[in-house]
């Protein structure tokens, strides 16, 4: 009701920000993706013998939030 009027007594609504497009898009998604890429690069640089143990288990799942449930690795 009256979305363009600033009301300090308006009750808060829950927000579920996503990394996808739309009205609830996370404003920090690009920074988060850059940080993740940097962290992964540093981990792989510092652990050059890191081996993926089960490629099938690490396949991405999900439609909205895609990613593996597990990522089994070991150092060789």
C-alpha positions, -999 to 999 in steps of 0.1 A, spaced: 0 0 0 15 34 -11 49 20 -21 62 55 -31 55 70 4 82 68 31 66 56 63 87 50 94 60 29 110 56 5 80 60 -31 92 91 -48 77 87 -75 50 110 -105 47 134 -102 18 149 -132 0 177 -118 -22 189 -140 -50 218 -140 -75 193 -141 -103 175 -113 -121 144 -97 -107 132 -73 -81 150 -90 -52 183 -93 -69 213 -92 -45 231 -58 -50 264 -75 -39 262 -105 -62 290 -93 -85 314 -87 -56 305 -121 -41 312 -139 -74 346 -120 -77 355 -129 -41 346 -166 -47 367 -167 -79 396 -152 -60 393 -176 -31 392 -206 -54 422 -194 -73 442 -190 -41 431 -224 -27 442 -241 -60 475 -222 -60 483 -231 -24 471 -267 -27 484 -278 -62 479 -315 -54 442 -311 -46 423 -339 -63 385 -342 -69 375 -376 -54 341 -381 -68 333 -361 -100 297 -375 -101 290 -362 -65 302 -327 -74 277 -322 -103 255 -290 -98 219 -296 -88 190 -273 -84 172 -248 -106 174 -216 -87 204 -221 -64 227 -243 -84 257 -260 -70 270 -293 -57 257 -308 -24 292 -321 -17 327 -315 -31 349 -344 -19 385 -336 -23 419 -348 -10 455 -337 -13 477 -361 -31 
